[in-house]
Amino acid sequence: MSLLVPISARNVVSYLSLTLLVTCIFLGISGLVGLLYGAAIGSIKELYSGSVLFLEGTLSAMLLYLIYIFTRIERPITVLEAFLIVVLTWLISPFIAAVPFAVISGLPFLDAMFEAVSGLTGTGLTVMSHVIELQPVSIKLLRGFLQWYGEMGIAVAAIAIFSRPGTVTAPLYLAEGRGGRIEVTVKGTARTILRIYLVYTLLCTLALLLTGMTPLDAFVHSMTAVATGGFSNWHDSLKHYADLLGPRFLPMEVAVVLFMILGAISFIDHAKLFRGDVRGFFSIETNTLLILLALSSLSTVVTYMLVDGVSTPKAIELGIFHAVSALTTTGFQIEDLCKVSDATKVILAFSMIIGGCTCSTVGGIKVYRLIVLLKYLQWLLKSTLYPSHILIKRIVGGRTLTDDVVARVTSFTSLYLFTLLISSSILTALGYRFVDSFFEVASAMGCVGLSVGITSPQLHPLGKVILMVDMLLGKLEFYPFLVATYAMIGKLKTRIS
């Protein structure tokens, strides 16, 4: 059976150039800020890094825009084209973003790619922790920007910025794994997401400034907190401020926890809140997330107290913060997790596997899928216990669930867990303990960033590649890659036959 879905290479190239433009724009902005900062303080290092970023960003943007102009055709994107564009965007963008990490920071290109993939997927695992404090302002800003727009979705950002009236972009929006719409149009939805994102980022920046962060740290950490990304300007993450401020760290800690939670809640629910619908904000998914946060926090606090031997006040602080960081897939740390017990690591790993809400910035399986799986189990039990003539309603959040949705959820979850185990086994074969390997892979696939020390410049190249693949699969949730690969194989078979 041949695949008859048409693919226009010109259409793919045209829209791909727009999605890649987003990365170039943020490279240029980071470089411009670096240039201005370098000129203000008279720093050659800052001027050089700013120049590299600004030139790469602007020249690449000009080239991509010319490609768009000469390839643009007035034809809607097909579903298959949308999947190809999204997959190519997420494969090419890291190469563009890796250049400054290689040229300015001096990282080997594989490490530069790892940092770029981790940034764009909002993961936060880093091979730069040993040198991050030495980096120029432009690189620190770039790391924050990568997570900020990457977690919103590169295609979603492109739609919000570039989409013209009448352009059919719905397939592109859906191909990147976004859920329902907030507005009538996809463009309106993308711009509403961007507005919500901007408001929370500004509020978080202000909160962190008022609680003692420097302006640069406040801005970068606000981007990576709201984006549930986890990149920090310090090698020991927020432990830097915990050690620096002591008891005065509590207000900052509370602010970070609050915005991590907000970042893990669906944009659809945030839109309801912005419109004054407080009751609508607390949907079944949001309420379930809050319950899971409470259970995860309690479990982590208990293991810190009983297994790790931490005092009760400290266990409460560490347990709540790291449980929230794990379940919201943010990845901020206030303690070296290499030192915690296996019991604590396992609880945090399972929190990272679950993740937050759909249509948010988080990774993981997502709360909605967990609800569907639990409900499906309940329906199976009812169908066994109740007489056959009784009709069992399959309703989740006010919507009737079809067999197709249940099949998609179960197949995705199975594939996710299978990939998790295979990747963990490979890291174990490279010489790491299975519990640590499981934790690190769960962090990569969940786009979290919490680490027990496996991720480092010394990690075997195969280990870095495995984690990069896990990050990309976790971010796009497998489906776009599978569809694009299956379609290309089908087209190739058709041509051969």
GIRACOR-V549549 format. One record per backbone hydrogen bond with DSSP energy under -0.5 kcal/mol. CO is the residue of the C=O (numbers start at 1). NH is the residue of the N-H. Records with the same first field share a line. If there is no record, write none. Layout:
CO = NH  NH
This chain:
2 = 4
7 = 9
8 = 12
9 = 13
10 = 14
11 = 15
12 = 16
13 = 17
14 = 18
15 = 19
16 = 20
17 = 21
18 = 22
19 = 22  23
20 = 24
21 = 25
22 = 26
23 = 27
24 = 28
25 = 29
26 = 30
27 = 31
28 = 32
29 = 33
30 = 34
31 = 35
32 = 36
33 = 37
34 = 38
35 = 39
36 = 40
37 = 41
38 = 42  43
42 = 44
43 = 47
44 = 48
45 = 49
46 = 50
47 = 51
48 = 52
49 = 53
50 = 54
51 = 55
52 = 56
53 = 57
54 = 58
55 = 59
56 = 60
57 = 61
58 = 62
59 = 63
60 = 64
61 = 65
62 = 66
63 = 67
64 = 68
65 = 69
66 = 70
67 = 71
68 = 72
73 = 75
78 = 82
79 = 83
80 = 84
81 = 85
82 = 86
83 = 87
84 = 88
85 = 89
86 = 90
87 = 91
88 = 92
89 = 93
92 = 95  96
93 = 97
94 = 98
95 = 99
96 = 99
97 = 101
98 = 102
99 = 103
100 = 104  105
101 = 107
108 = 112
109 = 113
110 = 114
111 = 115
112 = 116
113 = 117
114 = 118
115 = 119
116 = 120
117 = 121
118 = 123  124
119 = 122
128 = 131  132
131 = 134
132 = 135
136 = 139  140
137 = 141
138 = 142
139 = 143
140 = 144
141 = 145
142 = 146
143 = 147
144 = 148
145 = 149  150
146 = 150
147 = 151
148 = 152
149 = 153
153 = 157
154 = 158
155 = 159
156 = 160
157 = 161
158 = 162  163
159 = 163
164 = 167
167 = 169
168 = 77
169 = 173
170 = 174
171 = 175
172 = 176
173 = 178
174 = 177
185 = 189
186 = 190
187 = 191
188 = 192
189 = 193
190 = 194
191 = 195
192 = 196
193 = 197
194 = 198
195 = 199
196 = 200
197 = 201
198 = 202
199 = 203
200 = 204
201 = 205
202 = 206
203 = 207
204 = 208
205 = 209
206 = 210
207 = 211
208 = 213
209 = 212
214 = 218
215 = 219
216 = 220
217 = 221
218 = 222
219 = 223
220 = 224
221 = 225
222 = 226
223 = 227
224 = 229  230
225 = 228
234 = 237
236 = 239
237 = 240
238 = 242
239 = 243
240 = 244
241 = 245
242 = 246
245 = 248
246 = 249
247 = 250
249 = 253
250 = 254
251 = 255
252 = 256
253 = 257
254 = 258
255 = 259
256 = 260
257 = 261
258 = 262
259 = 263
260 = 264
261 = 264
262 = 265
263 = 361
264 = 357
266 = 270
267 = 271
268 = 272
269 = 273
270 = 274
271 = 275
272 = 277
273 = 276
276 = 278
277 = 281
278 = 282
279 = 282
281 = 283
283 = 287
284 = 288
285 = 289
286 = 290
287 = 291
288 = 292
289 = 293
290 = 294
291 = 295
292 = 296
293 = 297
294 = 298
295 = 299
296 = 300
297 = 301
298 = 302
299 = 303
300 = 304
301 = 305
302 = 306
303 = 307  308
304 = 310
311 = 315
312 = 316
313 = 317
314 = 318
315 = 319
316 = 320
317 = 321
318 = 322
319 = 323
320 = 324
321 = 325
322 = 326
323 = 327
324 = 328
325 = 330  331
326 = 329
333 = 238  239
335 = 337
336 = 339
337 = 340
341 = 345
342 = 346
343 = 347
344 = 348
345 = 349
346 = 350
347 = 351
348 = 352
349 = 353
350 = 354
351 = 355
353 = 365
354 = 366
356 = 367
357 = 360
359 = 267
363 = 356
366 = 370
367 = 371
368 = 372
369 = 373
370 = 374
371 = 375
372 = 376
373 = 377
374 = 378
375 = 379
376 = 380
377 = 381
378 = 382
379 = 383
380 = 384
381 = 385
382 = 386
387 = 390
390 = 392
391 = 393
393 = 395
394 = 401
396 = 399
399 = 396
400 = 402
402 = 406
403 = 407
404 = 408
405 = 409
406 = 410
407 = 411
408 = 412
409 = 413
410 = 414
411 = 415
412 = 416
413 = 417
414 = 418
415 = 419
416 = 420
417 = 421
418 = 422
419 = 423
420 = 424
421 = 425
422 = 426
423 = 427
424 = 428
425 = 429
426 = 430
427 = 432
428 = 431
433 = 437
434 = 438
435 = 439
436 = 440
437 = 441
438 = 442
439 = 443
440 = 444
441 = 445
442 = 446
443 = 448
444 = 447
445 = 364
446 = 363
454 = 456
456 = 459
460 = 463  464
461 = 465
462 = 466
463 = 467
464 = 468
465 = 469
466 = 470
467 = 471
468 = 472
469 = 473
470 = 474
471 = 475
472 = 476
473 = 477  478
476 = 480
477 = 479
478 = 482
479 = 483
480 = 484
481 = 485
482 = 486
483 = 487
484 = 488
485 = 489
486 = 490
487 = 491
488 = 492
489 = 493
490 = 494
491 = 495
492 = 496
493 = 497
